[in-house]
Amino acid sequence: MKRLAVRHRELSPVPEAGGGSLMSMVEFHDWWAERTRAGHFVVDRVPFAELGDWDFEPSTGNLGHKSGRFFTIEGLQVREGGVPTWSQPIINQPEIGILGIVVKEFDGVLHCLMQAKMEPGNVNTLQLSPTVQATRSNYMQVHRGSSTRYLEYFVGSGRGQVLVDVLQSEQGAWFWRKRNRNMVVLVTGDVPLHEDYCWLSLAQIGELSHRDNLVNMDARTVLSCIPFALPDEAGATGEDFRDALARSYRHTTEGSAEPALHSAGEILSWFTEAKTRCDWSARLTPLSATTGWSRTDDEIADDAGEHFRILGVRVEAGTREVKAWRQPLLHPRGEGHAAFLARRIRGALHLLVQARPEYGLMDMVEMAPTVHLLPGQDPSAVRERFLRDVLQVGGVKTHYDQKLSEEGGRFYHALTRYQLIEVGDEFPVEVPPNYCWMTVRQLIDLLSHGHYLNIEARSLLACIHSLC
């Protein structure tokens, strides 16, 4: 962020995140190349019979670890109007992990302690990750590996000053009610720096978010939850888009000089109404009960070849707490697509937000980007003609367009194209009932609570922060 600082309801504003940094971008890329060379990374596919401590439970067909921890691959059955309609495999990981970033000021500039972390499903192996990215099983050392670095800043009596602490969901299409604890803690004392970690300013992380597959999904969700301060109204740049975006960070309700299109109360009522329209239910079932899916020695796949596969991998990673292990991964077919359409309304940039049902979500519906296509879905799956036209023809300008990886610890080469597309005044302000125009500030305010914005919306919001 170039002109936004961090605020907290009980703290004085932290100084701005622009300005000097501990390392230059040239130094960062040298460090990144060195970390890539230093790690011994191997990921090979293996048949299920070679997954070691993972096996299929005879009575249910569920794929799980002999410890009973980590996660399981189970079945999901969806009913509409009380009638079973379809089923699929789904990842059930009931334990709550920690995604946490340590922040500290250096010469008045806020920096984040970021990690070069290998995940077996990453398309490029190494990605920039939070300080701590660990399941409960991992940081409780169920894997009998080394302890999680910097965990003490997030749990126990010695933890840092908490700026963010909220439970957020993950992919509702692939996870069953998965949540992680998103945390940001501020420290003032010395922090020993391990060779796999570096201090980066928010502006630098924003710059890196404009590179494909570099800032990982877990870092993006935590960064999206940081409560950025309102930009100074006197800091106009003369650039129409950036000034409209800055006003979007200020405009919330009727109290603003130029209020947002909808009040907070109207938005919450719209969201509640969207939930009440859901006439479906979902429940876990034995994996062996799923229909339309087949299991071979090497994979579990849908018979139509349209959705995803479950496969097994053998992993070697010299920089991880455990140096070698085996596990299943979910492999999507193709790439996903998540795009916010943005329009200037009353002088402030508004984002068109979708109330999107997903069967694995704990609360059924969460706020999503305007367009949200799963891997394998064609743009024709977008039912609204006015949205399909924008995807095909384009808007006034595309301000962000990158391919970014999803969770590499559970998904194999899962990629999503993230976009922010500005549309003109000809685009309707009146939209269908499952859509709502909202300012960036309104979205940020919702992120102090869980189960409002889905993981794709949070990822894209973190990228939008880099445009200020």
C-alpha positions as CSV (number, residue, x, y, z in Angstrom):
1,M,0.0,0.0,0.0
2,K,1.5,3.4,-1.0
3,R,-0.8,5.7,0.9
4,L,-2.7,3.6,3.4
5,A,-1.7,3.0,7.0
6,V,-2.9,0.4,9.5
7,R,-5.4,1.3,12.1
8,H,-6.9,-0.6,15.0
9,R,-9.9,0.4,17.1
10,E,-7.9,0.5,20.3
11,L,-4.6,1.8,18.9
12,S,-3.2,4.9,17.5
13,P,-2.6,4.7,13.7
14,V,0.6,2.9,12.7
15,P,2.7,5.1,10.5
16,E,2.3,4.8,6.7
17,A,3.5,1.7,4.9
18,G,5.2,3.5,2.0
19,G,8.7,4.9,2.2
20,G,11.9,3.1,3.1
21,S,12.2,-0.7,3.3
22,L,14.7,-3.1,4.9
23,M,15.6,-4.7,1.6
24,S,15.3,-3.5,-2.0
25,M,13.3,-5.4,-4.6
26,V,16.6,-6.4,-6.2
27,E,17.8,-7.8,-2.9
28,F,14.4,-9.6,-2.4
29,H,14.7,-11.4,-5.8
30,D,18.3,-12.4,-5.1
31,W,17.2,-13.8,-1.7
32,W,14.2,-15.6,-3.4
33,A,16.5,-17.2,-6.0
34,E,18.9,-18.3,-3.3
35,R,16.0,-19.9,-1.2
36,T,14.8,-21.7,-4.3
37,R,18.3,-23.1,-4.9
38,A,18.8,-24.0,-1.3
39,G,15.7,-26.2,-1.0
40,H,15.6,-29.8,-2.1
41,F,12.1,-30.1,-3.4
42,V,10.6,-33.3,-5.0
43,V,6.9,-34.0,-5.7
44,D,6.0,-37.2,-7.5
45,R,2.7,-38.8,-8.1
46,V,2.2,-42.2,-6.5
47,P,-0.7,-44.7,-6.4
48,F,-2.9,-44.8,-3.3
49,A,-1.3,-48.1,-2.3
50,E,2.0,-46.2,-1.8
51,L,0.6,-43.4,0.5
52,G,2.1,-45.0,3.6
53,D,0.1,-43.8,6.6
54,W,-2.9,-42.9,4.5
55,D,-5.5,-45.6,3.6
56,F,-9.2,-46.1,2.7
57,E,-11.5,-47.0,5.6
58,P,-13.1,-50.3,4.7
59,S,-16.7,-49.5,5.9
60,T,-17.0,-46.0,4.4
61,G,-14.3,-45.8,1.7
62,N,-13.1,-42.5,3.3
63,L,-9.4,-41.8,2.7
64,G,-7.7,-40.7,6.0
65,H,-4.5,-40.8,8.0
66,K,-3.9,-43.5,10.5
67,S,-3.4,-40.9,13.3
68,G,-7.0,-39.7,12.8
69,R,-5.7,-36.2,12.3
70,F,-4.8,-33.8,9.4
71,F,-7.8,-34.3,7.1
72,T,-10.0,-36.9,5.4
73,I,-11.5,-37.3,1.9
74,E,-15.2,-38.0,2.4
75,G,-18.4,-37.8,0.4
76,L,-20.8,-34.9,0.1
77,Q,-24.4,-35.2,-0.8
78,V,-26.5,-32.2,-1.8
79,R,-30.3,-32.2,-1.5
80,E,-32.6,-29.6,-3.1
81,G,-36.2,-29.5,-1.8
82,G,-35.3,-32.6,0.2
83,V,-34.4,-34.6,-2.8
84,P,-30.8,-35.9,-3.4
85,T,-29.4,-34.3,-6.5
86,W,-25.7,-34.9,-6.7
87,S,-22.7,-35.9,-4.7
88,Q,-18.9,-35.5,-4.8
89,P,-15.7,-36.1,-2.8
90,I,-14.8,-33.3,-0.4
91,I,-11.9,-32.5,2.0
92,N,-13.0,-32.6,5.7
93,Q,-10.5,-30.8,7.9
94,P,-12.3,-29.9,11.1
95,E,-9.3,-28.6,13.0
96,I,-8.6,-24.8,12.9
97,G,-5.1,-23.8,11.8
98,I,-3.3,-20.5,12.1
99,L,-2.5,-18.2,9.3
100,G,-0.5,-15.4,10.9
101,I,1.7,-12.5,10.0
102,V,4.0,-10.8,12.4
103,V,4.3,-7.0,11.7
104,K,6.9,-4.6,13.1
105,E,7.9,-1.0,12.4
106,F,11.3,-0.2,11.1
107,D,12.1,3.5,10.8
108,G,8.4,4.3,11.0
109,V,7.5,1.9,8.2
110,L,5.3,-1.2,8.9
111,H,6.9,-4.5,7.7
112,C,5.6,-8.0,7.5
113,L,7.6,-11.1,8.3
114,M,7.1,-13.3,5.3
115,Q,8.2,-16.8,4.6
116,A,9.5,-18.6,1.5
117,K,7.4,-21.7,1.9
118,M,7.3,-24.9,-0.2
119,E,3.9,-26.6,-0.7
120,P,3.5,-29.8,-2.7
121,G,0.7,-28.6,-4.8
122,N,2.3,-25.2,-5.8
123,V,2.7,-24.9,-9.5
124,N,6.1,-23.3,-8.9
125,T,6.9,-25.0,-5.6
126,L,8.0,-22.0,-3.6
127,Q,5.6,-19.1,-2.7
128,L,5.6,-16.1,-0.4
129,S,3.6,-17.1,2.7
130,P,2.6,-15.8,6.1
131,T,4.9,-16.0,9.1
132,V,3.0,-19.0,10.4
133,Q,0.9,-21.2,8.1
134,A,0.1,-24.4,10.0
135,T,-2.7,-26.7,10.8
136,R,-3.3,-27.6,14.4
137,S,-1.9,-31.1,13.7
138,N,1.2,-29.5,12.4
139,Y,1.9,-27.0,15.2
140,M,1.0,-29.7,17.8
141,Q,3.7,-31.8,16.0
142,V,1.5,-34.8,15.3
143,H,3.8,-35.3,12.3
144,R,6.7,-35.7,14.8
145,G,8.7,-33.1,12.9
146,S,10.3,-29.9,14.2
147,S,8.3,-27.1,15.9
148,T,6.6,-24.3,14.0
149,R,8.8,-21.2,13.8
150,Y,7.5,-18.0,15.3
151,L,4.4,-19.7,16.7
152,E,5.1,-18.1,20.1
153,Y,4.1,-14.7,18.7
154,F,0.5,-16.0,18.1
155,V,-0.3,-18.2,21.1
156,G,0.5,-18.1,24.8
157,S,1.4,-15.4,27.2
158,G,4.2,-14.0,25.1
159,R,2.3,-13.3,21.9
160,G,2.4,-10.0,20.2
161,Q,-0.2,-7.2,20.2
162,V,-3.2,-8.5,18.3
163,L,-4.3,-6.4,15.3
164,V,-6.4,-9.0,13.5
165,D,-7.9,-12.3,14.9
166,V,-10.8,-13.7,12.9
167,L,-12.0,-17.1,11.7
168,Q,-12.3,-17.1,7.9
169,S,-13.6,-19.8,5.5
170,E,-11.8,-21.5,2.6
171,Q,-13.0,-23.0,-0.7
172,G,-16.6,-24.1,-0.1
173,A,-16.6,-26.1,-3.3
174,W,-13.7,-28.4,-2.1
175,F,-13.7,-28.1,1.7
176,W,-16.4,-29.1,4.2
177,R,-16.8,-26.1,6.5
178,K,-13.1,-25.4,6.6
179,R,-12.0,-22.4,8.7
180,N,-8.6,-21.0,9.6
181,R,-7.6,-18.4,12.2
182,N,-6.4,-15.3,10.3
183,M,-4.1,-13.3,12.6
184,V,-1.8,-10.2,12.5
185,V,0.3,-9.4,15.6
186,L,2.4,-6.3,16.2
187,V,5.8,-6.8,17.9
188,T,8.3,-4.2,19.2
189,G,11.2,-6.3,20.4
190,D,14.0,-8.1,18.4
191,V,12.8,-11.0,16.2
192,P,15.5,-13.5,15.3
193,L,15.4,-13.8,11.5
194,H,15.6,-17.3,10.0
195,E,17.1,-17.7,6.5
196,D,13.7,-18.7,5.0
197,Y,12.1,-15.4,6.1
198,C,12.4,-11.8,5.2
199,W,10.8,-8.4,6.2
200,L,8.8,-6.7,3.5
201,S,6.8,-3.5,3.6
202,L,3.1,-3.6,2.6
203,A,4.0,-1.6,-0.6
204,Q,6.5,-4.3,-1.6
205,I,4.1,-7.1,-1.0
206,G,1.6,-5.2,-3.1
207,E,4.1,-4.9,-5.9
208,L,4.8,-8.7,-5.7
209,S,1.1,-9.4,-6.0
210,H,1.4,-8.3,-9.6
211,R,3.5,-11.4,-10.4
212,D,1.8,-14.7,-11.2
213,N,2.0,-17.3,-8.4
214,L,4.2,-15.5,-6.0
215,V,2.1,-14.3,-3.0
216,N,0.3,-17.4,-1.9
217,M,-3.4,-17.8,-1.0
218,D,-2.9,-17.9,2.8
219,A,-0.9,-14.6,2.7
220,R,-3.6,-13.0,0.6
221,T,-6.4,-13.8,3.0
222,V,-4.5,-12.5,6.0
223,L,-3.5,-9.3,4.2
224,S,-7.1,-8.7,3.2
225,C,-8.1,-8.7,6.8
226,I,-5.8,-5.8,7.9
227,P,-8.0,-2.8,8.7
228,F,-6.4,-0.1,6.6
229,A,-6.8,3.5,7.7
230,L,-8.8,5.9,5.7
231,P,-6.7,7.8,3.1
232,D,-6.3,11.5,3.5
233,E,-8.8,13.4,1.4
234,A,-6.2,16.0,0.6
235,G,-4.0,13.4,-1.0
236,A,-5.7,13.4,-4.4
237,T,-3.4,12.2,-7.2
238,G,-5.3,13.6,-10.2
239,E,-5.7,10.1,-11.6
240,D,-9.4,9.4,-11.9
241,F,-9.3,5.7,-11.0
242,R,-6.9,6.0,-8.1
243,D,-8.8,8.9,-6.6
244,A,-12.1,7.0,-7.0
245,L,-10.5,4.0,-5.3
246,A,-9.2,6.2,-2.5
247,R,-12.8,7.5,-1.9
248,S,-14.0,3.9,-1.9
249,Y,-11.8,3.4,1.2
250,R,-13.5,6.4,2.9
251,H,-17.1,6.0,1.9
252,T,-19.2,3.8,4.2
253,T,-22.6,5.0,5.2
254,E,-24.8,8.1,5.2
255,G,-22.2,9.8,7.5
256,S,-19.8,10.3,4.5
257,A,-19.8,13.5,2.5
258,E,-20.7,11.4,-0.5
259,P,-22.3,8.3,0.9
260,A,-22.0,4.8,-0.4
261,L,-24.9,3.6,-2.6
262,H,-26.1,1.3,0.2
263,S,-25.9,1.6,4.0
264,A,-24.4,-1.1,6.2
265,G,-27.9,-2.1,7.3
266,E,-29.2,-2.4,3.8
267,I,-26.2,-4.6,2.9
268,L,-26.7,-7.0,5.9
269,S,-30.4,-7.2,5.1
270,W,-29.6,-8.0,1.4
271,F,-27.1,-10.7,2.5
272,T,-29.6,-12.3,5.0
273,E,-32.3,-12.4,2.3
274,A,-29.9,-14.2,0.0
275,K,-29.4,-16.9,2.6
276,T,-33.1,-17.4,3.1
277,R,-33.5,-18.1,-0.7
278,C,-31.4,-21.3,-0.4
279,D,-33.6,-24.3,-0.9
280,W,-30.9,-26.9,-0.5
281,S,-29.0,-28.7,2.2
282,A,-25.7,-30.6,2.2
283,R,-24.3,-33.3,4.4
284,L,-21.3,-35.6,4.6
285,T,-21.7,-39.2,3.5
286,P,-19.3,-42.1,3.0
287,L,-17.0,-41.6,0.1
288,S,-18.1,-45.0,-1.2
289,A,-21.6,-43.6,-1.5
290,T,-20.8,-40.8,-4.0
291,T,-22.4,-41.4,-7.4
292,G,-20.9,-40.3,-10.7
293,W,-17.3,-40.8,-9.4
294,S,-14.9,-43.7,-9.8
295,R,-11.8,-44.8,-8.0
296,T,-8.8,-46.5,-9.6
297,D,-5.4,-47.4,-8.2
298,D,-4.2,-43.9,-9.0
299,E,-7.1,-41.4,-8.6
300,I,-10.7,-40.7,-7.7
301,A,-12.3,-38.8,-10.6
302,D,-15.7,-37.7,-11.8
303,D,-17.0,-39.9,-14.7
304,A,-17.7,-36.9,-16.9
305,G,-14.1,-35.6,-16.6
306,E,-15.3,-32.0,-15.8
307,H,-14.5,-31.3,-12.1
308,F,-11.4,-32.5,-10.2
309,R,-9.5,-35.6,-9.3
310,I,-8.1,-36.9,-6.0
311,L,-4.5,-38.2,-6.4
312,G,-1.6,-39.2,-4.2
313,V,1.9,-37.6,-4.0
314,R,5.3,-38.3,-2.4
315,V,7.1,-35.2,-1.2
316,E,10.6,-34.3,-0.2
317,A,11.3,-30.8,1.1
318,G,14.5,-29.9,2.8
319,T,13.1,-26.6,4.3
320,R,9.9,-28.0,5.9
321,E,9.4,-29.2,9.6
322,V,9.1,-32.7,8.1
323,K,11.6,-33.5,5.3
324,A,9.5,-36.2,3.6
325,W,5.9,-37.3,3.6
326,R,3.0,-38.6,1.5
327,Q,-0.5,-37.3,1.1
328,P,-3.5,-37.0,-1.1
329,L,-4.2,-33.8,-3.1
330,L,-7.2,-32.4,-5.0
331,H,-6.3,-31.6,-8.6
332,P,-8.8,-29.3,-10.4
333,R,-9.3,-29.5,-14.2
334,G,-8.4,-26.2,-15.8
335,E,-8.2,-22.8,-14.2
336,G,-10.8,-20.8,-12.1
337,H,-11.8,-17.2,-12.8
338,A,-12.7,-14.6,-10.2
339,A,-13.4,-11.0,-11.2
340,F,-14.8,-7.9,-9.5
341,L,-16.6,-5.4,-11.8
342,A,-16.0,-1.9,-10.5
343,R,-18.0,1.2,-11.3
344,R,-17.8,4.8,-10.1
345,I,-21.0,5.7,-8.2
346,R,-21.3,9.1,-6.4
347,G,-17.6,9.7,-7.1
348,A,-16.4,6.5,-5.3
349,L,-15.4,3.2,-6.8
350,H,-18.0,0.5,-6.0
351,L,-17.5,-3.2,-6.5
352,L,-20.3,-5.5,-7.6
353,V,-20.5,-8.2,-5.0
354,Q,-22.3,-11.6,-5.5
355,A,-24.1,-13.5,-2.8
356,R,-22.8,-17.0,-3.7
357,P,-24.0,-20.3,-2.3
358,E,-21.4,-23.0,-1.9
359,Y,-22.3,-26.4,-0.5
360,G,-19.2,-26.8,1.7
361,L,-19.6,-23.4,3.5
362,M,-20.6,-23.4,7.1
363,D,-23.1,-20.6,6.6
364,M,-24.3,-21.7,3.1
365,V,-23.7,-18.3,1.4
366,E,-20.8,-15.9,1.4
367,M,-20.0,-12.7,-0.6
368,A,-18.0,-13.5,-3.7
369,P,-16.5,-11.6,-6.7
370,T,-19.0,-10.5,-9.4
371,V,-17.8,-13.5,-11.5
372,H,-16.7,-16.6,-9.8
373,L,-16.1,-19.7,-12.1
374,L,-14.6,-22.9,-10.8
375,P,-11.9,-24.7,-12.8
376,G,-13.6,-26.4,-15.7
377,Q,-16.5,-23.9,-15.9
378,D,-16.9,-22.0,-19.1
379,P,-17.9,-18.3,-19.2
380,S,-21.3,-19.5,-20.5
381,A,-21.9,-20.7,-17.0
382,V,-22.5,-17.1,-16.1
383,R,-26.2,-16.8,-16.3
384,E,-26.5,-13.0,-16.5
385,R,-26.2,-11.7,-20.0
386,F,-24.8,-8.3,-19.0
387,L,-21.9,-10.0,-17.1
388,R,-21.1,-12.4,-20.0
389,D,-20.9,-9.4,-22.3
390,V,-18.3,-7.7,-20.1
391,L,-16.2,-10.9,-20.0
392,Q,-16.3,-11.3,-23.7
393,V,-15.9,-7.6,-24.8
394,G,-14.1,-6.2,-21.8
395,G,-14.9,-3.1,-19.7
396,V,-13.5,0.4,-19.8
397,K,-10.2,-0.9,-18.4
398,T,-8.8,-3.9,-16.6
399,H,-6.8,-2.7,-13.6
400,Y,-5.6,-6.1,-12.3
401,D,-5.2,-9.4,-14.1
402,Q,-3.0,-12.1,-12.7
403,K,-3.0,-15.9,-12.3
404,L,-2.6,-16.8,-8.6
405,S,-2.3,-20.2,-6.9
406,E,-4.8,-21.5,-4.4
407,E,-3.9,-23.6,-1.3
408,G,-0.8,-25.7,-2.3
409,G,-1.1,-27.9,0.8
410,R,-4.4,-29.5,-0.3
411,F,-4.7,-28.6,-4.0
412,Y,-2.4,-29.6,-6.8
413,H,-1.7,-26.9,-9.4
414,A,-5.0,-25.0,-8.6
415,L,-4.9,-21.7,-10.4
416,T,-7.3,-18.8,-10.6
417,R,-7.3,-15.8,-12.9
418,Y,-8.0,-12.8,-10.7
419,Q,-9.3,-9.6,-12.3
420,L,-10.5,-6.1,-11.5
421,I,-12.5,-4.8,-14.5
422,E,-13.8,-1.2,-14.5
423,V,-17.1,-0.6,-16.3
424,G,-18.6,2.7,-17.5
425,D,-21.7,4.6,-16.7
426,E,-23.7,2.6,-19.2
427,F,-23.4,-0.4,-16.9
428,P,-26.6,-0.7,-14.8
429,V,-26.7,0.4,-11.2
430,E,-29.8,-1.6,-10.8
431,V,-28.7,-5.3,-10.6
432,P,-30.3,-8.7,-9.9
433,P,-31.2,-9.6,-6.3
434,N,-28.1,-11.7,-5.7
435,Y,-25.8,-8.8,-6.5
436,C,-25.0,-5.6,-4.5
437,W,-22.8,-2.6,-5.1
438,M,-20.4,-2.0,-2.2
439,T,-17.4,0.2,-1.5
440,V,-14.0,-1.2,-0.5
441,R,-14.4,0.3,3.0
442,Q,-17.7,-1.6,3.4
443,L,-16.0,-4.9,2.5
444,I,-13.0,-4.2,4.8
445,D,-15.4,-3.5,7.7
446,L,-17.1,-6.8,7.2
447,L,-13.7,-8.6,7.4
448,S,-13.6,-8.0,11.2
449,H,-16.1,-10.9,11.2
450,G,-16.0,-14.3,9.7
451,H,-18.2,-15.9,7.0
452,Y,-19.0,-12.7,5.1
453,L,-16.4,-12.7,2.3
454,N,-15.3,-15.9,0.6
455,I,-11.7,-16.8,0.0
456,E,-11.7,-15.6,-3.6
457,A,-13.2,-12.2,-2.7
458,R,-10.6,-11.8,0.1
459,S,-7.8,-12.8,-2.3
460,L,-8.9,-10.2,-4.8
461,L,-9.4,-7.5,-2.2
462,A,-5.8,-8.0,-1.1
463,C,-4.8,-7.5,-4.7
464,I,-6.9,-4.3,-5.0
465,H,-5.1,-2.9,-2.0
466,S,-1.9,-2.8,-4.2
467,L,-3.6,-0.4,-6.6
468,C,-3.8,2.5,-4.2
